[in-house]
Amino acid sequence: MHADDTIAAIGTPPGKGAIAIVRVSGPAVRELARRLVRTKDALQPRVATSATIVDENQRPLDRGLALLFVAPASYTGEDLLELHVHGSPVVAREIVRAMLACGARPAQPGEFTRRAFLNGKMDLHEAEAVADVIDAETRSAARAALANLGGGLANQVRALRVALATVLEELAAAIDFPDEVPDPGQERLDTALAAVAAELEQLRADGERGRLVREGVTAAIVGPPNAGKSSLLNALLGEDRAIVSELAGTTRDTLEESIAVGGVAVRLVDTAGIRAHADRLEAAGIERAQRALAAARIAIVVIDGSQPVHAEARALLAATRDRTRVVFFNKADLGEAGAREAGVADAIVGSTRNPATLAALREAIAQVGWGGEVPDLERPHLAALREFAAVNEALDALARARATLAAGEPSDFIAGELQTAFSALGHVSERVAAEEVIDGIFARFCIGK
C-alpha cells in the first residue's frame, strides 16, 4: 500500500438495498470526479449534489448524489469522494470498475481508516473503536465503542504522561542543579505517583468491564440426558432452534446461539447429555460437551428436578461446585422431589415453560456473569490487549518506584522506572506502535472502511 495511490471501494454491505455508497480517496479524486461525475453545477465541498455517474467511456451508469470532501477536512484526511447510488450490486461494481479504469486501485481492508490514522485524523485507539462499532452485537456494545471514538482516552493518558514528565523534569533539575533546585522530597513524589497509579487502576477496571460488554460471555448448558437442556435453549431464544425429544441422547453435538441479557451478549452453547455409559457417537458428543464446559465463563447446570437426583447429576453438581454457575432444576410442573433432595443453595426451581422461570434464569446469568449491572461506559476505556499490557507495564514500574521510595533510597533512583512507565503509556494511544501491530489492527476492517 502506498499513500500516494488513489483507492476505491464499495462502502456498503454486499447485496441489494435502497442505496449503495462508493468511496474513493487520494490525490486523483478531483480528476476522477471530473471524468466520471456529471453535474449541473460544480461540486462544492460537503454539499450533496445531484449527479449522473458515467464510465470511462462517458456512458451513463446511474443517477445519484455526489459528495466531495476536500483535504484535510475528510474522514481520511485526503480528498475523498462519495457516490450515493441505487443499491444494485451491478451498478456499484461498475462504478468501481470505471474508477479503476481511470487510475484508482482497489482499497485493502481498513485502508480508508488506516489513512485517517496515518494522516493524524485519529489515534490507534479511535481506529479500533471504529471496528468495534461495526462489530457491536448489542446496544451496550455499540455505546461502549462509540465512547471511544471521541479521543477522550488519548487525552486522559496524555495527561498522565504529562504528570510523569513533570516529575522526571523535577528530578533531572534537582540532580543537575542541586544548589538551585531542591529535591522534590520522597513524600511529595509518592503522593504524585500514587495519584497516577490510581487513575491507571481505574482505567484498567473500566477496560475489563468494557471488554465484557464488547465480547460478551459464553454460557455452556450442561446436564444429564433428557434434563431439558435443548428446551431451555429454545425457550431463552424464543424459537425452536434445537431438536427436542423424549429420547435420551438426542443432542449429539454442540449448538451455539446468542441472546442479549441485560445488554450483554451471551453465547449459549447447548451440549449433549453427560452420562457414564454411551455408544461411540454419543460419547463423542459428551467429549465436546466437556470441552464446551471447560471453555465457558458460565455453566448452566440443568437437572431434572421432578425425579430423584441420580449419580450422574450428583457428579456434575460436584464437578461444577467451584465454577461460576447457575443450577436449574427443571420440570417443576411435574414435581420437585429432586430439587428438594439435592438442597443446592441459590438453585432455580421451575420449568422452561414458565416465563417467570426464564426471567429468573436471565437474572441469575447476569448476577454470576458480571454482577448483574452493565457498567456505564460513556467514558472512554481500554479496549485492545496491547493497551492493557501497556497500562500493566506502567503500573508495575510505578509500584517498583514507590517501593524504592518506601525503602528510603535516594529519589533519583526512581528515574528509570518513571521513564519506563512514561514510555509504556505511549503505546496506549500515541503513534508509537510497531508496523505489525498497525497491520493487525486494520486487518479487522472490512473493505471500504
N, C-alpha and C positions, 0 to 999 in steps of 0.2 A: 504494500500500500504506500502510495506517495501522496504527500499533502498537496502537490500541485495538480493532481488529477481532478477531473470533474466526475462526480459519481451520481448514479441514478438508480432508483428502485421504487417499487410499489410499496406504499406505506400502510396499506390496509390489508386485513386478513384475506387469504385465498377464498374464492367462491363469489357468487353473485350477491349484490347488495344494492342499496339505494345509490351510493356513491363509491368511487374508488379514488384514492389520492396517490398521485405520482410525485415523488420528490427528486430534485436534482440540486446538488450543491458543489460549488467550486468556482474557479476563475472563469470558466467558459459559460456560466449561467446566462449572462446577458446576450451572448451570441446565440445560444440555443433558443432563448426567448424570441430573439429577432427572427430566427429561421422557422420556428415551429409554432409560434403563437400569433394569431391574427386578432387584433382588437381595433375597435373604432377609435379609441383614444389611447395614448401611450400609457404603459403600465406605470403606476405610481406605487412607491414603497408602502406596504401594509394596507393596500386597498384591493378588495376583491373586485376583479374586473371581468365582465362577460367576454368570452373569447371563443374563437374557433381554433382547435388544435389540428395541425396538419402534419403530414410526414415529411421526410427529407425531400420528396418529390412534389411537395405542395398539394398533395391530395388530402382532403378533409378526413379526419379520424373521428372527431366528436366535437360537441359544443359543451362548454362548462365554465368554470371560474379559474382565473389565474391570479396567484398572489405572489408578489415579488418582495423578498426581504433582503435589504442591502446590508452588506458587511459594515461594521461588526454587529449590527442590531438584528441578529438572526439566531436561530437555535444553534447552528454550527459555528457562528462567528464569521462565516463566509457569505458571499452572495448565495441566496437559496431561492428556488422557485418551486411552488407547489401548484399542481394542476388538479382541480377537483372535477372529476368527470363522472359520467354514468357508470354504475357499478358492474359493468360487463368485464369479466376477466380478459376477454379478447381485446377490448378497447384499451385497457390498462397495459397489457403486454405490448400492443402495437405502439403505444406512445413511448414506452421504454425502449423498444427496438429502434424507433426513429431517433431517440436521443443518443443511443449507442452508435447509430449510423452517422451522427453528426459530431462524434468525437468524445462522448462520455464513455464511461465504463461502468459495469455493474458494481454496486456497492456491496461490500462484505458485511456479514452480520455485525450490527452495532457500530458501523463505521460513521454514521451521522453523529451519534453521541460521542464516539471517540474523538471526532474532530472538535466537538464542543469542548471536551476536556482539554485537548491539546491547544486550543485557542483561548483557554482561560475562561470559558463561559461557565464551567462548573468544576468542582474538585471530584476526586475519585469516589468519595462517599455519596455525593449527589448523583453521580453517574450510576452507581449501583442501585440507588433508590429508584431511578427510572425503571430499571429492570424489575425491581420489587413491586412497583405499582402495576406493571404489566402482568406479573405473575400472581398478584394477590387473588386469593380464593375466597376471602371473607371481607366484610365491611371493615372489621378491625384491622386486618392486614393491610387493606388499602389506606386506612388512616395512618397507620404506623409508617408505611412507606412514604406517604405524602408529607409527613412531618419532617422527613429527612431531605426533602427537595429544596428547602429554603436556605441551606448553607449554615444553619444555626450551630450544628456540631463543629464545623470548622472554626467558627467564631469562638465557641467555648474552649476548644482545645488550644486555639491560638492564644487566648487569654492566659491559660495555664502555662504555656511555653514562655509567655512574657514574664509571668511571675517567677519562673525558674531562671530565666535570663537575668532578671533583676538581682536575684540572689547571687548568681555567678559573677555578675559585674561588681557587686559589693565585695565579694571575696577576693576577686582579682585586684581591685583597688586597694584593699587592706594589705594584700601581700606585696604589691608593687610600691605602694606609698604608705608604709606603716606610720610615718611621722605625721602625715596629713590626714589619713583616713583611719578611723578607729575600727577595731574588729567588730563585726556585726553582733557578736555575742551569741552563745550557744542557745540560750533560751529563746531569743527572738528568731533565730534560724529554725529551731524546731517548731515553733508556732507557725511560721510561714510554710514549712514543708508539710506539716500536719494538715493545713488548710488545703493544699494542693492534693494531698493523698485522699482526703475526704471527698473532694469533688470527683476524683477518679473512681473511687469506690462506688459513688452514686451512679456515675456513667456506666460502670460495669453492671450494676444491678439492673438499671433501666434497659441495658442491652440484652440481658438474659431474658427479661420479660418480653422485650420486642421480638427476640428470636422465637419464643414460644408462639406469639401471635402470627408471625410470618410463616413459620414452618409447620405449625400445628403439632398434634401429638398422635401417636399410634396406640390404639387400644385393641388387644387381642381378646376375642370372645372364645373362651375355652371352657371345657367341661366334659363330663362323661357323655356317651352316646344318648341321643333321644332326650336330652335335658331341655331342649328348646332354644339352642344357640342360633340356628338359622331363623327361627321365628322371631327371635329378638332383633336380629339384623334387619329383617323385613319390617318389623314394627317401628324401629328407630328411623328407618329410611322412609317409611310411609308408602312402600311399594313392595311387590313380591319379586325380590331380586334373587334370593336363594331358594332352591328346591326344598320343600318341607314334606316330610313323610313320617309315618309312624314307625317305619322300619329303621332300626338302629344301624348306624354306619352309612346313611345316605350321603352325607358330605364326605368326599374323599380328598378334596384339595382345599387350599385356602382361597377365600374370596374377599376382595378388598373394595370398600366403598367409603365415601366421605360424607360427613354431616357437619353442620355448624352447631356447636354447643356454646352458648354464651359468647358468641363472636369469635370463637377459636375453631379452626378446622380440626376435626377428629377423624382419623382414618380408622375405620372399623374393619378388623380382619376376622372373618368367620372361619373357623377351623374345624377339622374332623374331630369327632368324639374321641377322647383319650381313654383307652382301656388296655388291660394287660394282654388279653387274648384276641388276636385279629389275624385275618388272612394277609397274604403278602401285599395286596393292593391297599387294603385298609391300613396296614402297618406303615406304608409309605406316606399316607395322608397324616397319620399320627405323628410321624417324624417331622413333617412340615409344620404341624401344629405346635410341636415343641420348639421349633426354631422361631416361629412367629411369636410365641410367648416370650422367649428369651430376648427378642429384639424390641418388644413393645414397651412403651413407657407405662402403660396401664394394663393390668389384667382384669378382664371382666369374667369372673368365675360363675358359670351358670350351673345350678344344681336343681334336680327335680325335687322340690320341697314337699310334694304330696306323698312321697314314698320314703321308707326308712333309708338313711344315708348309708350306702354300701361302701366297701373298702376302697374302690377306685375314687369315689368322691372324697372320702377322707384323705386319701393320699394327695389328691390335688389341692385340697384346702391346706394341708400341711406344707406342701411344696411352695405355695404362694404366700405363706403367712408373712414372710419378711419382704414381700413385694408391695409396690403401690397397686392396690387392687380395689375392686368393687365386687362384693359377693352378693349374688342374686339367687334367691330360692324361688324358682318358677312354679307355675301350675298351682298357685294357691286356691284357684277356683275349684280344684279337685281335692284339696286337703292341705294341711300344714304340718303333718306328722314329722317329716324330715327336718323342716326348718326348726321346730321346737327341740328336736333331738340334738341337732348339731350345736345349737347355742352359740353361734358366731356373732360377736358384738358388731353392731352397725350394719348387719346384713339387711338387704332389702327383700321383703317377702311380698310377693304379688304375682301378677300374671301379665304376659306380653299383650293380652287382650284389653288390659285396663289402662286407660290414658293416665291415670294418677300414678301408676307404677312406672310408666315410661318417663313421666315428668320427674319422679324421684330418682330414676336412674341417671337422667341427664344432669340433675343437680349433683348427684354423687360423683359422676365423672369429673365435673368441673371442680369439685372440692378436693378430690385426691390428686387431680392432674395439675392444677395451678392455683389452688387456694380459693377457688370459687369466683373471684372477681378478676375480670380482664383489666389489666393496668391501663391507666390513661397515658396514651402515647402521643399526646400532642407535642411533647418536647422531642427534639432530635435525640437519637440514641445510636449506640454502636450497632452495626449490622453484620459486617464481614468478620470472618475468623482472624484475618490479619489485623483488624482493628482491636479485637480482644487481645491478641498476642502482644500488640504494641502497648496497650494500657497495662497489661500484666507485667511486662518488662519494666515499664516506668514505675509501677508500684513496688516491684521488688527492689529497684535501685533506690527509691526513696526510703524504703524500710531499712536498707543497709546504711544509708546516710544517717538516718535518725539513730540507729544503733551505735554508729560511730560517735555521734554527739553525746549519747547517753553514757558511753564509756569514758567520757572526759577527754577524748582525743582532740588535737587542735582542729579548729574549724576548717582550715584549708584542706584537711584530709578528705572532705566530702565532695570536693570539686569534681572529681572523676565520676562519682555516682550521679551527681546532678547533671553532668553533661550526657551521661547515658540516658537518663530519664528524658532530657530535652530532645535528644535525637530520636528516641523511641516514639515520642508523641508526634514527631514529624511524619511518621508513617500512617497516622490515622487518617489525615485528610490533605496533608500537604503534597506537593508534587515531587515526592522523593521515592516513589515505588519503582521497583525493578521492572524492566520491559516485559518479562514473562508474567509478572503479576498483572500488569495492564492488559496483556493479551488475554489472560484468563478471565478478567472481569468482562471484557467486551464480547467474549465468545458466548456469553449467556444471552445476548440480544438476538432478536430476530432481524432479518434483512429489512431495511427500510427505516430502522430506528436509530 
